[in-house]
Amino acid sequence: MTEQRTRRRVRGGGGAARRAERTAVRIEAAKYIERKIPNLEMLDEAALQIIEHNAETVLEEIGVNFVDNPGALEIWRKAGAMIDGERVRIPRGLARKLCETAPAKFTQHARNPERNVEIGGDSLVLAPVYGPPFVRDAQGGRRYATMEDFTKFVKLGYMSKYLHHSGGTVCEPTDVPVNKRHLDMLLTHMLYSDKPFMGSVTEPSRAQDSVEMCEILFGKDFVQENTVMTSLINVNSPLTFDSIMMGAMEIYARNNQACILSPFIVGGAMSPVSVMGTLTQVLAECLAGIAYSQLIRPGAPVIFGCFVTSIDMNSGAPTFGTPEATQILNGAGQLARRLNLPFRSGGGLCGSKLPDAQAAYETAHTHNAALFGGVNFMLHACGWLEGGLVASFEKFVMDADQLGILHRLAAGVPTDENAQAMGAIAEVGPGGHFLGCEHTQSNFKEVFWHTDLLDYKPFETWEEEGARDTVALATARVAKLLTDYQQPALDPEIAQKLQAYVQAKKDSMPDSFL
């Protein structure tokens, strides 16, 4: 764990120093999680082999569509696939063979090397919510997101100890033209955080802008030799790859930047209702998309993605935190590991309209499923509300606090001499208590995970302090983190070049909100 501290100058003796220590602003960043616990293997070997066989059948006999992309069709034709219009049928085993050149894990570099993350293997990297057009807070309620909201979320992400990644479109700033907002969002990530971030995928030219801005930030040679961006490429499930997403992936793959190839599935609407059927489709789509990335550039970093929800058969609304979603997540993780690829899934997903008990239940189920299901990159780890339509400031800090539990669980149970505590048991003996023993005094500061948000005070104290519920506590924490925020240093010349690039790009085209 790394830590930057800014201490206030104080007068006085030890008591004043301790008070200053407690009230000093701390900007802490926990290292990405390295699991010391086993993954939950939900499917047996027979089930996995059935899914793999059926996915190959889907690719060979049914095929996938690459729409509005003649270049992709020609690339597949040369690789040995059969092309019928925009339908690509991939011979059994070809896609799996092509996927072998993708790296099992890779490092995404941050502008602060202490914030670099490793994606793959036993790691778990946590990134915030992605994509909501609306935001919600206790003061303003639900409203369209603005660039000011986006900047606040980036600052909160930087100040959140257990978030390893700044993310991408943390909310969609609707007050900026569609064709220009990616520039402002990227610039904000680069200026207001020093954690890794994601590139734009909403149009291939915007992916190219992302690469060029990274070349200013990191240097052109560094970008070509290292991965500095991870970007989200969604499949138009079922079995369709559109030219916008594939065009962005082509840009990133050619420039050695990572892509999350992720089917976007609502079970029962965009995939079969059964777990086995959905996993078959997920695997077929991932095999086709990842194989295509390797046709563009063998060795390009890529992540096997799986975003799956079930559906409420009465209303048609997506549901989250369900047992079926957990089964699919776990099964997809097993399939990704059999391909020796990093795995993306999970997040703080919920269907609730407010950061309430429903949100907490559903989020906790998905967080735990992701931890035990072997997820390597968790997008939407905090801030998600209303099925992904809303980014909530209060839920952002509520979720970010709970991510500390994932860190603690992933570390496993210590078994060293101190953890065995035989000296403490001998010191206290029958009928005593452990509050004052040497072992407790030596370990009490760090032995138990401690929330920075939730209230454990006695009832009387809680009532005297205003009887605040969790949302009220979260509102106060949002305000404190934004007040305490300190912008990470960046070479002024680089910052000026980035700002000039963004302004020149904006000036080169008229505004468009389409």
C-alpha positions as CSV (number, residue, x, y, z in Angstrom):
1,M,0.0,0.0,0.0
2,T,1.3,3.5,-0.9
3,E,0.3,6.6,1.0
4,Q,0.7,10.3,0.5
5,R,0.2,12.4,3.6
6,T,-0.2,16.1,4.2
7,R,0.0,17.0,7.9
8,R,-1.1,20.3,9.5
9,R,1.5,22.2,11.4
10,V,0.6,21.9,15.1
11,R,1.8,23.2,18.5
12,G,1.9,21.3,21.7
13,G,2.9,17.9,22.9
14,G,1.9,14.3,22.3
15,G,-1.9,14.8,22.6
16,A,-1.8,17.6,20.0
17,A,0.3,15.5,17.7
18,R,-2.0,12.6,17.9
19,R,-5.0,14.8,17.2
20,A,-3.2,16.2,14.2
21,E,-2.4,12.7,13.0
22,R,-6.1,11.7,13.2
23,T,-7.3,14.8,11.4
24,A,-4.6,15.0,8.7
25,V,-5.7,14.6,5.1
26,R,-4.6,11.2,3.8
27,I,-4.7,10.2,0.1
28,E,-4.4,6.4,0.3
29,A,-4.3,3.9,-2.6
30,A,-4.4,0.2,-1.9
31,K,-2.6,-2.0,-4.3
32,Y,-4.7,-4.1,-6.6
33,I,-5.9,-7.3,-5.0
34,E,-3.8,-10.4,-5.3
35,R,-6.0,-13.4,-4.3
36,K,-4.7,-15.8,-1.7
37,I,-7.9,-17.8,-1.7
38,P,-9.2,-20.4,-4.2
39,N,-11.8,-19.6,-6.9
40,L,-15.3,-21.1,-6.7
41,E,-15.5,-23.7,-9.5
42,M,-19.3,-24.1,-10.0
43,L,-19.3,-26.2,-13.2
44,D,-17.8,-29.7,-13.4
45,E,-15.6,-30.9,-16.3
46,A,-18.4,-32.5,-18.1
47,A,-20.5,-29.3,-18.2
48,L,-17.5,-27.2,-19.3
49,Q,-16.8,-29.6,-22.2
50,I,-20.5,-29.5,-23.3
51,I,-20.4,-25.7,-23.4
52,E,-17.1,-25.6,-25.3
53,H,-18.4,-28.1,-27.8
54,N,-21.7,-26.3,-28.3
55,A,-19.9,-22.9,-28.7
56,E,-17.8,-24.3,-31.5
57,T,-20.9,-25.6,-33.1
58,V,-22.5,-22.1,-32.9
59,L,-19.4,-20.6,-34.6
60,E,-19.2,-23.2,-37.3
61,E,-22.8,-23.8,-38.2
62,I,-24.7,-20.7,-37.1
63,G,-22.0,-18.1,-37.3
64,V,-21.7,-14.5,-36.2
65,N,-22.4,-11.3,-38.1
66,F,-19.7,-8.6,-38.6
67,V,-22.0,-5.8,-39.9
68,D,-21.0,-2.8,-42.0
69,N,-17.3,-3.9,-41.9
70,P,-16.1,-5.3,-45.3
71,G,-12.5,-5.1,-44.0
72,A,-13.3,-7.5,-41.2
73,L,-15.0,-9.9,-43.5
74,E,-11.9,-10.0,-45.7
75,I,-9.6,-10.6,-42.7
76,W,-11.8,-13.5,-41.7
77,R,-11.9,-14.9,-45.2
78,K,-8.1,-14.9,-45.3
79,A,-7.9,-16.6,-41.9
80,G,-10.0,-19.5,-43.2
81,A,-13.6,-18.6,-42.2
82,M,-16.6,-19.0,-44.6
83,I,-18.3,-15.7,-45.5
84,D,-21.9,-15.5,-46.5
85,G,-23.0,-11.9,-46.8
86,E,-22.1,-10.4,-43.4
87,R,-22.3,-13.8,-41.7
88,V,-18.9,-15.3,-40.7
89,R,-18.8,-19.1,-40.0
90,I,-15.6,-20.1,-38.2
91,P,-14.3,-23.6,-38.6
92,R,-14.2,-25.6,-35.4
93,G,-11.1,-24.9,-33.4
94,L,-9.9,-21.9,-35.5
95,A,-11.1,-19.2,-33.1
96,R,-9.7,-21.0,-30.0
97,K,-6.3,-21.4,-31.8
98,L,-6.2,-17.7,-32.7
99,C,-6.9,-16.8,-29.0
100,E,-3.7,-18.5,-27.9
101,T,-1.6,-15.4,-28.9
102,A,-3.5,-13.2,-26.4
103,P,-1.5,-12.7,-23.2
104,A,-2.6,-14.4,-20.0
105,K,-2.0,-11.2,-18.0
106,F,-0.6,-7.8,-18.7
107,T,0.3,-4.6,-16.8
108,Q,-1.7,-1.4,-17.4
109,H,0.5,1.5,-16.7
110,A,-0.7,4.6,-14.9
111,R,1.0,8.0,-15.1
112,N,2.1,7.4,-11.5
113,P,4.0,4.1,-11.7
114,E,2.9,3.3,-8.1
115,R,-0.7,3.0,-9.4
116,N,0.1,0.4,-12.2
117,V,-2.2,-2.6,-12.2
118,E,-1.7,-6.2,-13.3
119,I,-4.8,-7.7,-15.0
120,G,-5.0,-11.5,-15.1
121,G,-3.7,-14.4,-13.0
122,D,-4.8,-14.0,-9.4
123,S,-5.3,-10.3,-9.5
124,L,-8.5,-8.3,-9.1
125,V,-8.6,-4.7,-10.3
126,L,-11.6,-2.5,-9.2
127,A,-12.9,0.3,-11.4
128,P,-16.0,2.5,-10.9
129,V,-19.4,2.6,-12.6
130,Y,-19.4,3.2,-16.4
131,G,-21.9,4.8,-18.7
132,P,-25.0,6.2,-16.9
133,P,-26.6,9.2,-18.5
134,F,-28.2,10.2,-15.2
135,V,-26.7,11.0,-11.7
136,R,-28.3,11.2,-8.3
137,D,-27.4,12.8,-5.1
138,A,-29.3,13.7,-1.9
139,Q,-29.4,17.4,-2.8
140,G,-30.4,17.4,-6.4
141,G,-32.2,14.0,-6.8
142,R,-32.1,12.3,-10.2
143,R,-31.0,14.5,-13.2
144,Y,-29.0,14.3,-16.4
145,A,-25.2,14.2,-15.8
146,T,-23.0,17.1,-16.5
147,M,-19.2,17.6,-16.9
148,E,-19.1,19.0,-13.4
149,D,-20.6,15.7,-12.1
150,F,-18.1,13.7,-14.2
151,T,-15.2,15.7,-12.7
152,K,-16.5,15.1,-9.1
153,F,-16.7,11.3,-9.7
154,V,-13.1,11.3,-11.0
155,K,-12.0,13.1,-7.9
156,L,-13.9,10.7,-5.7
157,G,-12.3,7.8,-7.5
158,Y,-8.9,9.3,-6.9
159,M,-9.7,9.8,-3.2
160,S,-11.2,6.3,-2.8
161,K,-8.6,4.0,-1.2
162,Y,-9.8,0.7,-2.5
163,L,-10.4,1.7,-6.1
164,H,-7.4,0.9,-8.3
165,H,-8.7,2.4,-11.5
166,S,-10.2,5.7,-12.6
167,G,-12.5,4.0,-15.1
168,G,-13.9,5.6,-18.3
169,T,-17.3,7.1,-18.8
170,V,-18.1,7.3,-15.1
171,C,-21.2,9.2,-16.1
172,E,-22.2,10.6,-19.5
173,P,-21.9,14.4,-19.5
174,T,-24.9,15.4,-21.5
175,D,-24.0,19.1,-21.4
176,V,-21.1,18.6,-23.8
177,P,-21.6,17.7,-27.5
178,V,-21.5,14.0,-28.2
179,N,-18.6,14.3,-30.7
180,K,-16.5,16.2,-28.2
181,R,-17.3,14.9,-24.7
182,H,-14.7,12.0,-25.0
183,L,-12.0,14.7,-25.2
184,D,-13.1,16.3,-22.0
185,M,-13.6,13.0,-20.2
186,L,-10.1,11.8,-21.1
187,L,-8.5,15.1,-20.1
188,T,-10.3,15.0,-16.8
189,H,-9.0,11.5,-16.0
190,M,-5.5,12.6,-17.0
191,L,-5.4,15.8,-15.0
192,Y,-7.4,14.9,-11.9
193,S,-6.2,11.4,-11.2
194,D,-3.0,9.5,-11.5
195,K,-4.7,6.0,-11.6
196,P,-5.1,4.0,-14.8
197,F,-8.1,4.9,-17.0
198,M,-10.1,3.7,-20.0
199,G,-10.3,5.0,-23.6
200,S,-13.2,6.0,-25.7
201,V,-15.1,3.5,-27.9
202,T,-18.1,5.4,-29.2
203,E,-16.5,5.9,-32.7
204,P,-13.2,4.7,-34.1
205,S,-11.9,8.2,-34.5
206,R,-12.4,8.8,-30.8
207,A,-10.4,5.7,-30.1
208,Q,-7.6,7.2,-32.2
209,D,-7.9,10.5,-30.2
210,S,-7.5,8.5,-27.0
211,V,-4.3,6.9,-28.3
212,E,-2.9,10.3,-29.4
213,M,-3.7,11.9,-26.0
214,C,-1.9,9.0,-24.3
215,E,1.1,9.6,-26.6
216,I,1.2,13.1,-25.2
217,L,0.8,11.9,-21.6
218,F,3.2,8.9,-21.7
219,G,5.3,9.4,-24.9
220,K,4.7,7.8,-28.2
221,D,7.2,5.1,-27.9
222,F,6.0,4.1,-24.4
223,V,2.4,3.8,-25.7
224,Q,3.5,1.5,-28.5
225,E,5.5,-0.7,-26.2
226,N,3.2,-0.8,-23.2
227,T,-0.5,-0.9,-22.3
228,V,-1.8,2.4,-20.9
229,M,-5.5,2.0,-21.6
230,T,-8.2,-0.6,-21.2
231,S,-11.4,-0.1,-23.2
232,L,-14.8,-1.7,-23.2
233,I,-15.9,-3.4,-26.4
234,N,-19.5,-4.7,-26.1
235,V,-20.9,-7.3,-28.4
236,N,-24.4,-6.7,-29.8
237,S,-25.7,-9.9,-28.5
238,P,-26.8,-12.2,-29.9
239,L,-23.9,-13.0,-32.2
240,T,-23.4,-9.5,-33.8
241,F,-20.3,-7.3,-34.0
242,D,-21.0,-3.8,-35.2
243,S,-18.6,-1.6,-37.1
244,I,-18.4,1.0,-34.3
245,M,-17.2,-1.3,-31.6
246,M,-15.0,-3.4,-33.9
247,G,-13.5,-0.2,-35.4
248,A,-12.5,1.0,-32.0
249,M,-11.1,-2.4,-31.1
250,E,-9.1,-2.4,-34.3
251,I,-7.5,1.0,-33.3
252,Y,-6.6,-0.2,-29.8
253,A,-5.3,-3.6,-30.9
254,R,-3.0,-2.0,-33.6
255,N,-1.6,0.3,-30.9
256,N,-1.1,-2.5,-28.3
257,Q,-3.9,-1.2,-26.0
258,A,-6.2,-3.5,-24.1
259,C,-9.8,-4.2,-24.9
260,I,-12.5,-5.9,-22.8
261,L,-14.4,-8.0,-25.3
262,S,-17.7,-8.3,-23.5
263,P,-21.1,-9.8,-24.5
264,F,-23.9,-7.5,-23.2
265,I,-26.6,-10.0,-22.3
266,V,-30.0,-9.8,-20.6
267,G,-30.9,-13.4,-20.2
268,G,-34.2,-14.3,-21.8
269,A,-34.0,-11.3,-24.2
270,M,-30.5,-11.4,-25.7
271,S,-29.6,-15.0,-24.8
272,P,-31.4,-18.2,-23.8
273,V,-33.1,-18.3,-20.4
274,S,-30.9,-21.2,-19.3
275,V,-27.5,-20.9,-17.7
276,M,-25.9,-23.5,-20.0
277,G,-27.4,-21.9,-23.1
278,T,-26.3,-18.4,-22.1
279,L,-22.8,-19.6,-21.3
280,T,-22.6,-21.2,-24.7
281,Q,-23.5,-17.9,-26.4
282,V,-21.1,-16.0,-24.2
283,L,-18.2,-18.3,-25.1
284,A,-19.0,-18.2,-28.8
285,E,-19.1,-14.4,-28.8
286,C,-15.9,-14.1,-26.8
287,L,-14.1,-16.6,-28.9
288,A,-15.0,-14.8,-32.1
289,G,-14.3,-11.3,-30.8
290,I,-11.0,-12.1,-29.1
291,A,-9.8,-14.1,-32.2
292,Y,-10.5,-11.1,-34.4
293,S,-8.4,-8.9,-32.1
294,Q,-5.5,-11.4,-32.6
295,L,-6.0,-11.3,-36.3
296,I,-5.5,-7.5,-36.1
297,R,-2.4,-7.8,-34.0
298,P,-1.2,-11.1,-32.5
299,G,-0.4,-10.6,-28.8
300,A,-2.7,-7.6,-28.4
301,P,-3.9,-7.5,-24.8
302,V,-7.6,-8.5,-24.3
303,I,-9.9,-9.4,-21.5
304,F,-12.7,-12.1,-21.7
305,G,-15.8,-10.2,-20.6
306,C,-19.1,-11.3,-19.4
307,F,-21.9,-8.9,-18.4
308,V,-25.1,-10.8,-17.8
309,T,-28.3,-10.0,-16.0
310,S,-31.5,-11.9,-15.8
311,I,-34.9,-10.4,-16.7
312,D,-38.1,-10.0,-14.7
313,M,-40.6,-11.9,-16.8
314,N,-43.5,-9.7,-15.6
315,S,-42.1,-6.3,-16.3
316,G,-39.2,-7.0,-18.7
317,A,-36.8,-5.1,-16.5
318,P,-33.3,-6.4,-15.9
319,T,-32.6,-7.9,-12.5
320,F,-29.4,-8.1,-10.6
321,G,-27.8,-10.0,-7.8
322,T,-29.8,-13.1,-8.8
323,P,-28.5,-16.7,-8.3
324,E,-28.6,-17.3,-12.0
325,A,-26.4,-14.4,-12.7
326,T,-23.9,-15.7,-10.1
327,Q,-23.9,-19.1,-11.8
328,I,-23.2,-17.6,-15.2
329,L,-20.5,-15.3,-13.7
330,N,-18.8,-18.3,-12.1
331,G,-19.1,-20.5,-15.2
332,A,-17.8,-17.8,-17.5
333,G,-14.7,-17.4,-15.2
334,Q,-14.0,-21.1,-15.5
335,L,-14.2,-20.8,-19.3
336,A,-11.9,-17.8,-19.4
337,R,-9.3,-19.5,-17.3
338,R,-9.4,-22.5,-19.6
339,L,-8.5,-20.1,-22.4
340,N,-5.8,-18.7,-20.2
341,L,-7.3,-15.2,-20.5
342,P,-8.0,-12.4,-18.0
343,F,-11.7,-12.2,-17.0
344,R,-14.0,-9.3,-16.6
345,S,-17.4,-9.4,-14.8
346,G,-19.2,-8.3,-11.7
347,G,-19.6,-4.9,-10.2
348,G,-21.8,-3.2,-7.7
349,L,-24.9,-4.0,-9.7
350,C,-28.4,-3.4,-8.6
351,G,-31.9,-2.5,-10.0
352,S,-32.8,-0.3,-7.1
353,K,-33.8,3.3,-7.8
354,L,-32.2,4.5,-4.5
355,P,-29.1,3.6,-2.5
356,D,-31.3,1.5,-0.1
357,A,-31.6,-2.0,1.2
358,Q,-32.4,-3.5,-2.2
359,A,-29.3,-1.8,-3.6
360,A,-27.2,-3.1,-0.7
361,Y,-28.4,-6.7,-1.0
362,E,-28.0,-6.9,-4.8
363,T,-24.6,-5.2,-4.8
364,A,-23.2,-7.4,-2.0
365,H,-24.3,-10.5,-3.9
366,T,-22.5,-9.4,-7.1
367,H,-19.4,-8.2,-5.3
368,N,-19.0,-11.5,-3.6
369,A,-19.7,-13.5,-6.7
370,A,-17.0,-11.5,-8.5
371,L,-14.5,-12.1,-5.8
372,F,-15.0,-15.8,-5.5
373,G,-15.6,-16.3,-9.2
374,G,-12.1,-15.2,-10.2
375,V,-12.8,-11.8,-11.8
376,N,-9.6,-10.0,-12.8
377,F,-11.2,-6.6,-13.8
378,M,-14.4,-5.5,-12.1
379,L,-16.0,-2.6,-13.9
380,H,-19.0,-0.9,-12.1
381,A,-17.4,-1.7,-8.7
382,C,-19.0,1.4,-7.1
383,G,-21.7,4.0,-7.9
384,W,-24.1,1.9,-10.0
385,L,-27.9,2.4,-9.5
386,E,-31.1,1.8,-11.3
387,G,-29.8,-0.9,-13.7
388,G,-26.9,1.2,-14.8
389,L,-29.0,4.3,-15.8
390,V,-27.8,6.3,-12.8
391,A,-24.5,7.0,-11.2
392,S,-25.1,7.8,-7.5
393,F,-22.7,9.9,-5.5
394,E,-23.9,8.4,-2.2
395,K,-23.8,4.8,-3.5
396,F,-20.3,5.5,-4.9
397,V,-18.8,6.1,-1.5
398,M,-21.0,3.4,0.1
399,D,-19.7,0.8,-2.4
400,A,-16.1,2.1,-2.3
401,D,-16.1,1.6,1.5
402,Q,-17.3,-2.0,1.1
403,L,-14.6,-2.8,-1.4
404,G,-12.2,-2.9,1.6
405,I,-13.9,-6.1,2.6
406,L,-13.0,-7.7,-0.7
407,H,-9.4,-6.8,-0.1
408,R,-9.5,-8.4,3.4
409,L,-11.3,-11.6,2.2
410,A,-8.9,-12.0,-0.7
411,A,-5.9,-12.0,1.5
412,G,-6.9,-15.2,3.1
413,V,-6.4,-16.2,6.8
414,P,-2.9,-15.6,8.2
415,T,-1.4,-18.7,9.9
416,D,1.9,-17.3,11.2
417,E,2.9,-17.4,14.9
418,N,1.3,-14.1,15.6
419,A,-2.0,-15.2,14.1
420,Q,-2.0,-18.4,16.1
421,A,-2.1,-16.3,19.3
422,M,-1.0,-19.1,21.6
423,G,0.8,-16.6,23.8
424,A,-2.5,-14.6,24.2
425,I,-4.4,-17.8,25.1
426,A,-1.8,-18.7,27.7
427,E,-1.6,-15.1,29.1
428,V,-5.4,-14.8,29.7
429,G,-6.1,-18.4,30.7
430,P,-9.6,-19.6,31.9
431,G,-12.1,-17.0,32.8
432,G,-10.2,-13.9,31.8
433,H,-10.6,-11.5,28.9
434,F,-8.4,-10.5,26.0
435,L,-9.0,-6.7,26.0
436,G,-5.8,-5.8,27.9
437,C,-3.5,-8.6,26.9
438,E,-0.2,-7.9,25.1
439,H,-1.4,-9.6,21.8
440,T,-4.5,-7.5,21.6
441,Q,-2.6,-4.3,22.4
442,S,0.0,-5.1,19.6
443,N,-2.6,-6.0,17.0
444,F,-5.8,-4.0,17.6
445,K,-5.1,-1.2,15.2
446,E,-4.9,-3.4,12.1
447,V,-6.5,-6.8,13.0
448,F,-10.1,-5.9,12.1
449,W,-11.2,-4.3,8.9
450,H,-12.6,-0.8,9.7
451,T,-15.3,1.0,7.8
452,D,-14.8,4.7,6.9
453,L,-18.5,5.2,6.6
454,L,-20.8,3.0,8.6
455,D,-22.0,3.8,12.2
456,Y,-21.2,1.5,15.0
457,K,-21.7,3.9,17.9
458,P,-24.0,3.3,20.8
459,F,-27.6,4.3,20.3
460,E,-27.4,7.4,22.6
461,T,-24.3,8.7,20.7
462,W,-25.9,8.0,17.3
463,E,-29.1,9.8,18.4
464,E,-27.2,12.8,19.7
465,E,-25.3,13.2,16.4
466,G,-28.5,13.5,14.5
467,A,-29.7,9.8,14.1
468,R,-28.2,9.8,10.6
469,D,-28.9,6.8,8.3
470,T,-26.4,5.5,5.8
471,V,-27.4,7.8,3.0
472,A,-26.8,10.8,5.3
473,L,-23.5,9.5,6.3
474,A,-22.6,8.9,2.7
475,T,-23.6,12.5,1.7
476,A,-21.3,13.8,4.4
477,R,-18.5,11.6,3.2
478,V,-18.9,12.7,-0.4
479,A,-18.5,16.3,0.8
480,K,-15.5,15.5,2.9
481,L,-13.6,13.7,0.1
482,L,-14.2,16.5,-2.3
483,T,-13.1,19.0,0.2
484,D,-10.0,17.0,1.0
485,Y,-9.2,16.4,-2.7
486,Q,-5.7,17.3,-3.8
487,Q,-4.8,17.2,-7.5
488,P,-1.9,14.9,-8.3
489,A,1.1,16.7,-9.8
490,L,1.6,16.6,-13.5
491,D,4.3,18.2,-15.6
492,P,2.8,21.6,-16.6
493,E,4.2,21.3,-20.1
494,I,2.4,18.0,-20.6
495,A,-0.8,19.4,-19.2
496,Q,-0.6,22.4,-21.5
497,K,-0.1,20.1,-24.5
498,L,-3.1,18.0,-23.6
499,Q,-5.3,21.0,-23.2
500,A,-4.1,22.4,-26.5
501,Y,-4.8,19.1,-28.3
502,V,-8.3,19.0,-26.9
503,Q,-9.0,22.6,-27.9
504,A,-7.7,22.1,-31.4
505,K,-9.8,19.0,-31.8
506,K,-12.9,20.7,-30.6
507,D,-12.3,23.7,-32.9
508,S,-11.9,21.4,-35.9
509,M,-15.5,20.3,-35.9
510,P,-19.0,21.6,-35.3
511,D,-21.0,20.6,-32.2
512,S,-23.1,17.5,-32.6
513,F,-25.5,16.1,-30.0
514,L,-26.4,13.0,-32.1
